[in-house]
Amino acid sequence: MPASGMVIGLGSGSTAKYATLRIGERLRSGDLQDIVAIPSSEETASLATSLGIPLVTFRDCQRIDITIDGADEVNPRLDLIKGGGGALLREKVLAQASLKNIIIVDPSKISSQLGKHWPVPVEVLRFAVDLERIFLADLGATVKLREAEGEPYLTDEGNYILDANFGLIHDPERLALSLSQRAGIVEHGLFIGLATEVVVAGENGPEVLRRS
């Protein structure tokens, strides 16, 4: 968990919010000192600022000691589907820059196979949204443009999100590669091999899952 002197990555979403609140509490108590943080969304940045957590950018620090985030779905290999909150692009940037990625979930997010419960969020350029919708459908997905208050949802980078329901994903790595090769796809919510450990917060206390 975060220690004094670290650069900390702050995730987004409801689960990650509690981690950010806890970091703020530890700072105020003096239990945590001399830390800086990089947030994965404008919402998280606003919360961190309100808690007195000092923020930096990648211009200041190019390596993150530990990132704490959530996930929408986790398979037995600790591969993830993320992006239900819309911050998948910045969250993946943080994850790739981190020495350690801690994912905190509740038991409902543990799945035998990715795609069983969640679609894959796909962040696309507005310019290419119709092309990428067809591309995802040709891959076998049921595709829906994410909306907010009746309008297309915009990410912090000004892109659209297509939620692509592939059903059970038998080969997440192959699908991730196919999505990454499309110019109009900015990023996708398949996080392959990025989680260091997953903490499952159950009724009987936390269970820590580590990559084998």
C-alpha positions, 0 to 999 in steps of 0.5 A, spaced: 500 500 500 502 507 499 508 509 503 511 516 504 515 518 499 511 515 493 509 517 487 501 514 487 497 513 481 489 515 483 484 511 479 477 513 477 470 510 479 467 508 486 472 503 488 478 508 487 474 514 490 475 510 497 482 509 496 483 516 494 479 518 500 483 514 505 490 517 502 487 524 504 485 521 511 492 518 512 496 525 509 491 529 514 493 524 520 501 525 518 501 517 517 503 519 510 508 524 508 512 527 502 507 523 497 505 526 490 499 523 486 497 523 478 490 522 477 487 518 472 481 523 471 479 530 471 473 527 477 479 524 481 483 530 480 478 535 483 477 530 489 484 529 490 485 537 490 479 538 495 483 533 500 489 536 499 493 531 496 499 534 492 498 533 484 503 532 479 503 530 471 508 526 467 512 532 466 514 532 473 515 524 474 515 519 469 514 513 474 509 511 478 511 507 484 504 504 486 497 505 482 490 503 486 484 502 481 478 498 480 475 494 475 469 492 472 471 484 471 477 480 473 478 473 470 483 468 473 489 470 470 487 477 473 486 480 466 481 486 467 475 489 463 475 497 465 472 503 463 465 503 466 467 510 468 469 512 462 477 513 464 480 507 461 485 511 456 488 515 462 487 509 467 491 505 462 497 510 461 497 510 469 497 502 469 503 502 464 507 507 468 506 503 474 511 499 478 505 496 482 498 496 480 493 494 485 486 493 483 480 493 488 474 489 487 468 486 490 466 479 489 461 480 484 467 483 479 470 476 479 468 472 473 470 465 470 471 469 463 471 476 461 465 478 457 461 474 461 458 480 465 461 486 462 462 489 455 468 492 453 469 499 453 472 502 446 474 509 446 474 512 439 475 518 435 469 522 434 471 522 426 471 515 426 465 512 430 461 510 425 467 506 422 469 503 428 462 501 430 462 497 423 469 494 425 466 492 432 460 489 429 464 485 424 468 482 430 462 479 433 460 485 438 453 488 439 455 495 439 452 501 443 454 508 443 455 510 450 450 516 452 450 521 458 443 525 459 441 523 452 448 526 448 454 522 446 458 521 452 465 525 452 471 522 455 476 527 458 480 527 452 474 529 448 472 522 445 466 517 444 466 510 447 463 504 444 461 499 449 462 492 445 459 486 448 462 480 445 459 475 450 464 470 452 471 472 450 475 466 449 482 469 447 482 476 450 490 477 448 488 476 441 482 481 441 486 486 445 491 486 439 485 486 434 483 493 437 489 496 438 491 495 430 485 500 428 487 507 427 480 510 429 480 506 436 484 510 441 484 505 447 480 499 449 478 497 456 482 490 456 487 490 461 492 484 459 497 483 464 497 489 468 494 488 474 500 486 480 494 483 485 487 484 485 484 485 492 477 482 493 473 486 499 468 480 501 464 480 507 469 475 511 475 480 509 480 482 503 482 476 499 489 478 495 489 474 488 496 474 485 498 473 478 501 466 478 
